[in-house]
Amino acid sequence: MSFDTLTGIAPVIILLVALLAASIKILREYERGVVFTLGRFTSVKGPGLIILIPGIQQMVRVDLRVVTMDVPSQDVISRDNVSVKVNAVVYFRVVDPQKAIIAVENFLMATGQLAQTTLRAVLGKHELDEMLTERDRLNLDVQKILDAQTDAWGIKVANVEIKHVDIDESMIRAIARQAEAERERRAKVIHAEGEKQAANALLDAAEMLAREPAAMQLRYLQTLTQVAGDRTSTVIFPVPGNLLDGLFKQAAAKPPAATP
């Protein structure tokens, strides 16, 4: 083969190599390719080696891994008219590459904007105390709404986590005062409940001692023993009131002595 012949077919060889390189695509395990033939959807291919017809078929790569999207801080007014700033993180992935490419222009941007509006809408229906104490339930509510709305885009929202609920400094002080008042209220209720239980126990004890007079005498002796055990110079001995009443009655019934 002469040099002129090689020179003539060299461009053809180069063109064939370029076409072959353009037609061969390799997709990783977590990637899928949405193939269009003359602008019309043909199929979803991958992973592995994909051969396309150059100039006629085009392919759009879609990543099937879980995407972690940070939702910027949103200004939310709660149901009890408290202004807070809330940010969250959304975990989602593509489950239908065809819908993710054809049904929406940019599924990442669309999901992010929808997450922001849904977060504001859901949290605005709840009070501040619910945002702080029932975060798991709010996460689940936002996740269900997002998952239902992004289903038409071939997106599966796996989880939504509210990260921070930023409250104004004046509101923090008000919450602290409220918590302190709540603790004082509980302390008073517990103290009153203890007094009530003690009164009931004393009433039961009094009824039991009233049924057995000897038990009262034993109780007196036990009290005297306890008092005597203390190192004090003063001894207090309880005297039953009915005993004093009997002495007073005897004194009143005794006739006065005759005067000489």
Secondary structure, DSSP 8 states (H G I E B T S, - for coil): --HHHHHHHHHHHHHHHHHHHHHEEEE-TTEEEEEEETTEEEEEE-SEEEE--TTTEEEEEEE-S-EEEEEEEEEEE-TTS-EEEEEEEEEEEES-HHHHHHT-S-HHHHHHHHHHHHHHHHHTTS-HHHHHH-HHHHHHHHHHHHHHHSGGGTEEEEEEEEEEEEE-HHHHHHHHHHHHHHHHHHHHHHHHHHHHHHHHHHHHHHHHHHH-HHHHHHHHHHHHHHHHHS--S-------HHHHHHHHHHHHHS------
